Amino acid sequence: MRHLLDLSTADLESWLESQGEPRYRAAQVRKWLYERRAGEFGEMSDLPKRLRSTLETEFQLWTSEVAATHRAADGTEKLVLTLHDGHRIECVLLRDGIRRTICISTQVGCAMGCVFCASGLDGVVRNLSTGEILEQMLRLSRLLPTDERLSHIVVMGMGEPLANLKNLLPALALATAPTGLGISARRITISTVGLPEAIRRLAAENVPYHLAVSLHAPDDVLRNRLVPVNASIGVAAILAAADEFFAATGRRVTFEYVLLADLNDGPEQARQLVKLLAGRPSLLNVIPFNPVAGLPYRTPSDEAIAQFRRILESGGINVMFRQRKGDKINAACGQLRRSLPPPPTVTPVASHG
C-alpha cells in the first residue's frame, strides 16, 4: 500500500480521476488531513462512501507508530516514532507564548558527525520520504487543541536537511500551501551543517525559507575537531555560499553556535567570530550546550556565557542566546537521537519438577 502523504497534489488528482472522481476531491482530502486533523479515512464524511473505502484499500494514512510521548513542564512535547522498517526518529512541539513551533527530522540518524550531538551517535541509515516528513507535522499538529494551529517549522531535528532536499522541499511546499498547513514560508527555517553546493541550489531555486548554518567554531582547526565533515569543506567555503544565498534571496543567514565549556567559549573565539561576521547581514544564534548522556562535553558557566556575549555585542554582532526548552526530556537542540526499539520481553518459563 502506498503512503498517501507521499503523493503530490497533482498525483492525488490524477489518481482520483482514474477512479472516476472529480479533481476537487483532492482539496477535500487535504482539508481533512491538514485542517481538520483526521486520523483515518472513515472520518472524511463529505467524501462518497465508496471513495473512502477505496482510499482505505489503496493507501496508508499513517506509516509510523507513536512509540513514546514525552512532556516537559515548559510545554514542550516530544514524539518518538517507530517507522515502517522498525527504525525510530524523534520530533518536537515547542510552545512559546502564542507560537507553536515544531522541530522535525529529515533522516534516520545523521552522517555529519558533530561530536556534541546525539543525532549522529549511531550514524545515518537513510533519508526520510516526503510522506514521513509530513507525517511528523501532522502527528505534532494533532497534539494541539482544535483552536490552536502550528505557526513555525524548524527543520533542525535528526539528519542533515540539505542532504535530503529531494524529499524535504515537496513536504515544505505542502506545509505552506493553502490546502496544507498554511504556514507562512517566512516562518520556516532549514538548518544545515554547511554544504556549499546545496546552499547554492537553494539560492538558485530562490526557495522562500530561512537558512540556518551550524557554524560552532570560527576557524577550520577547531571546526574540524567539532564538525569532522568540515575537513572537506572549510569555513571560508561555507561563508561564501551563505553570502551567495543572501545576495540571491535577500534573506539574512542565521549562524548557529553551540557553546561548549573550555572548547569554543573563550574570549579568543568570540573575537574571531566578530572578525568573521562583521559586516555580514546575519544573526548569530548562540546555544549553550544541552547535556547528552555519554558525551564528555559541558555547558559553560554563566560567567563564561556572559563574557562571550559582551565581546560579541561590543563588536557589533547581531546575536541572540537561545532559551533552553525541552532539555529535561532530551528534546532540546542536539539531544534528539536515533533511539532503538526496546528488546523483546522474555517471559520465564515456570519450572515443573
C-alpha positions in Angstrom: 0.0 0.0 0.0 1.2 3.5 -0.9 1.7 6.2 1.7 -1.0 8.8 0.8 1.3 11.6 2.1 3.9 10.7 -0.5 1.6 11.8 -3.3 1.8 15.3 -4.6 -1.5 17.2 -5.2 -1.2 16.5 -8.9 -0.6 12.8 -8.2 -3.6 12.6 -6.0 -5.8 14.5 -8.6 -4.7 12.0 -11.3 -5.5 9.0 -9.1 -8.9 10.5 -8.3 -9.6 10.9 -12.0 -8.6 7.3 -12.6 -11.3 6.4 -10.0 -13.9 8.4 -11.8 -13.9 11.2 -9.2 -13.5 14.9 -9.8 -10.2 16.5 -9.2 -11.6 18.8 -6.5 -11.8 15.8 -4.2 -8.0 16.2 -3.6 -8.6 19.5 -1.9 -11.3 17.9 0.3 -8.8 15.1 1.3 -6.1 17.7 2.1 -8.6 19.7 4.2 -9.4 16.7 6.3 -5.7 15.9 6.8 -4.3 19.4 7.4 -7.1 21.5 8.8 -9.5 19.0 10.4 -6.7 16.6 11.5 -8.5 13.4 10.5 -6.9 10.3 11.9 -8.5 7.9 9.4 -10.2 7.9 6.0 -13.6 7.0 7.6 -13.8 10.4 9.2 -13.8 12.2 5.8 -17.6 12.4 5.8 -18.0 14.7 2.7 -16.4 12.1 0.5 -18.5 9.4 -1.1 -18.5 6.2 1.0 -17.2 4.2 -2.0 -14.2 6.6 -2.3 -13.4 6.3 1.4 -13.4 2.6 1.1 -11.1 2.7 -1.9 -8.7 5.0 -0.1 -8.5 2.6 2.8 -7.8 -0.2 0.4 -5.2 1.6 -1.7 -3.4 3.9 0.7 -1.9 4.1 4.2 -2.5 7.3 6.1 0.0 6.6 8.8 3.1 4.5 8.3 4.6 5.2 11.7 3.5 4.4 15.2 4.0 6.6 18.3 6.4 4.6 20.4 6.5 7.2 23.2 5.3 10.7 24.1 7.4 12.8 26.5 6.1 16.1 28.1 8.1 18.7 29.9 6.9 21.3 32.4 7.6 24.1 29.9 5.0 22.8 27.5 7.4 21.0 25.2 6.3 17.6 23.8 8.5 15.0 22.1 7.3 12.1 20.0 9.3 9.0 19.4 8.1 7.5 16.2 8.7 3.9 15.0 8.9 3.8 11.2 7.6 1.0 8.9 11.1 -0.6 8.9 11.5 -0.6 12.7 13.8 2.4 12.8 13.0 5.3 15.1 13.1 9.1 14.8 12.1 11.9 17.1 10.3 15.2 16.6 9.2 18.0 18.9 6.4 20.5 19.6 7.5 23.7 21.4 5.1 26.2 23.0 6.3 29.8 23.5 3.7 32.4 24.1 1.3 32.2 21.1 3.9 30.5 18.9 3.5 26.8 18.2 6.8 25.6 16.7 7.6 22.1 15.5 11.1 20.7 15.1 11.2 17.9 12.5 13.7 15.3 11.3 14.8 14.6 7.7 16.9 11.4 8.2 17.2 8.3 10.4 20.3 9.4 12.2 22.9 11.8 10.8 26.2 11.4 8.9 27.7 14.8 9.7 29.3 13.6 12.9 29.1 16.7 15.1 30.9 15.4 18.2 28.5 17.0 20.7 25.2 16.0 19.1 23.2 12.9 19.9 21.6 12.6 16.5 24.7 11.3 14.8 26.0 9.0 17.5 24.9 5.9 15.6 25.5 7.2 12.1 22.8 7.5 9.4 20.6 4.8 8.0 18.5 6.5 5.3 16.6 9.6 4.2 13.0 10.0 5.2 10.4 10.1 2.5 8.3 13.2 1.8 5.4 11.4 3.5 7.4 10.5 6.6 8.4 14.2 6.9 4.8 15.3 6.5 3.6 12.7 8.9 5.7 14.3 11.7 4.0 17.6 11.0 0.5 16.0 11.2 1.2 14.0 14.3 2.6 17.0 16.1 -0.4 19.2 14.9 -2.7 16.6 16.5 -1.2 17.3 19.9 -2.8 20.8 19.8 -6.3 21.7 20.9 -8.7 22.4 18.0 -8.4 26.2 18.5 -4.6 26.2 18.1 -2.6 26.0 14.9 1.1 25.4 14.1 2.8 28.6 13.4 6.5 27.8 12.8 8.6 24.9 11.4 12.3 24.4 12.1 14.0 21.7 10.2 16.6 21.1 12.9 15.8 17.6 14.1 17.7 14.5 13.2 19.7 14.4 10.0 21.2 16.9 7.5 18.3 18.6 5.7 20.3 19.6 2.7 21.2 16.0 2.1 17.5 15.2 1.6 16.2 18.2 -0.3 14.5 15.9 -2.9 12.0 14.8 -0.3 12.1 17.8 2.1 11.1 20.6 -0.4 7.9 18.9 -1.5 6.9 18.4 2.1 7.5 22.1 2.9 5.5 23.1 -0.2 2.5 21.3 1.2 3.2 22.8 4.7 2.9 26.3 3.2 0.1 25.6 0.7 -3.4 27.0 1.5 -4.7 23.4 1.2 -2.0 22.2 3.5 -1.0 23.6 6.9 -1.0 27.2 5.6 2.2 28.2 7.4 4.0 31.2 6.1 7.2 30.4 4.3 8.8 33.2 6.3 8.2 31.1 9.4 10.1 28.1 8.2 13.8 27.6 8.8 16.1 25.0 7.3 19.2 24.2 9.2 22.4 22.8 7.7 25.9 21.9 8.9 27.1 23.9 5.8 27.0 22.1 2.4 28.0 24.8 -0.1 26.7 23.2 -3.2 23.3 22.5 -1.6 23.2 26.1 -0.2 23.8 27.4 -3.8 21.0 25.2 -5.0 18.6 26.7 -2.5 19.8 30.2 -3.6 19.4 29.3 -7.3 15.8 28.0 -6.7 15.1 31.0 -4.6 13.2 29.0 -2.0 11.3 31.3 0.3 12.6 29.7 3.6 15.2 31.0 6.1 18.6 29.3 6.2 20.5 28.5 9.4 24.1 27.3 9.2 25.6 25.4 12.2 29.0 27.1 12.5 30.1 26.1 16.0 33.7 27.4 15.5 35.4 30.5 14.0 38.3 28.6 12.3 38.9 25.4 10.5 41.3 23.9 13.1 38.6 24.0 15.8 35.7 23.2 13.5 37.5 20.1 12.1 37.5 18.8 15.7 33.9 19.6 16.4 32.4 19.0 13.0 34.6 16.4 11.2 32.9 16.8 7.8 34.3 20.4 7.8 37.7 18.9 6.8 36.4 18.5 3.3 34.5 21.8 3.2 36.1 24.7 5.2 34.7 27.7 6.9 35.6 30.1 4.0 33.6 28.0 1.5 30.6 27.9 3.8 30.6 31.7 4.3 31.0 32.3 0.6 27.9 30.1 -0.1 26.0 31.9 2.7 26.9 35.2 1.1 25.6 34.0 -2.3 22.4 32.9 -0.6 21.8 36.4 0.8 22.7 38.0 -2.5 20.2 35.8 -4.4 17.3 35.9 -1.9 17.8 39.0 0.3 17.2 36.8 3.4 19.9 37.0 6.0 21.5 33.8 7.2 21.4 32.7 10.8 24.6 31.1 12.1 24.1 28.6 14.9 26.9 28.3 17.5 26.7 25.6 20.3 28.7 26.9 23.2 31.0 24.2 24.8 32.8 24.8 28.0 36.6 25.2 27.6 36.4 24.4 23.8 34.8 27.2 21.8 33.5 29.5 24.6 36.6 31.6 25.2 37.3 35.3 24.6 39.6 34.5 21.6 36.8 32.5 19.8 34.4 35.4 20.5 36.8 37.9 19.0 37.4 35.7 16.0 33.6 35.5 15.4 33.5 39.3 15.5 36.1 39.4 12.7 34.4 36.6 10.7 30.8 38.0 10.8 31.5 41.8 10.9 29.6 43.4 8.0 27.6 40.3 7.2 23.8 40.7 7.3 23.4 37.8 9.6 22.2 36.7 13.0 24.4 34.7 15.4 22.3 32.3 17.5 24.3 31.1 20.4 23.1 27.8 22.1 24.7 26.8 25.4 25.4 23.1 25.2 22.5 20.8 26.2 23.9 17.8 28.0 23.8 14.4 26.2 24.2 11.2 28.1 27.5 9.5 27.4 29.3 12.6 25.9 32.0 14.4 27.8 31.1 18.0 27.0 29.8 20.5 29.5 27.7 23.7 29.5 29.8 26.8 30.0 29.5 28.7 33.3 27.2 31.7 33.5 30.3 33.9 33.7 31.8 32.5 30.5 28.5 32.9 28.7 28.2 36.5 29.8 31.7 37.3 28.8 31.2 35.7 25.4 28.1 37.7 24.9 29.7 41.0 25.9 32.5 40.6 23.3 30.1 39.8 20.5 27.7 42.7 21.3 30.6 45.2 21.7 31.8 44.1 18.3 28.5 45.0 16.8 27.4 41.4 16.1 23.6 40.8 15.9 23.4 38.0 18.5 20.7 36.0 20.2 21.1 33.5 23.0 18.6 30.7 22.7 16.3 30.0 25.6 16.6 26.3 26.7 13.4 24.4 26.2 12.7 20.7 26.5 16.1 19.7 27.8 14.5 17.8 30.7 13.0 15.3 28.2 16.0 15.3 25.9 14.1 17.4 23.3 16.4 20.4 23.2 18.9 21.2 20.4 21.4 18.4 19.9 19.5 15.9 22.1 17.4 14.1 19.6 18.7 10.7 18.7 18.1 7.5 16.7 16.7 5.5 19.6 16.4 1.8 19.1 13.3 -0.3 19.9 13.5 -2.0 23.3 14.5 -5.7 23.2 11.6 -8.1 23.3 10.4 -9.1 26.8 11.2 -12.7 27.6 8.7 -14.4 29.9 10.4 -17.0 32.0 9.0 -20.5 31.8 7.9 -21.9 35.1 9.8 -24.9 36.2 7.9 -28.1 36.9 9.9 -30.6 38.8 
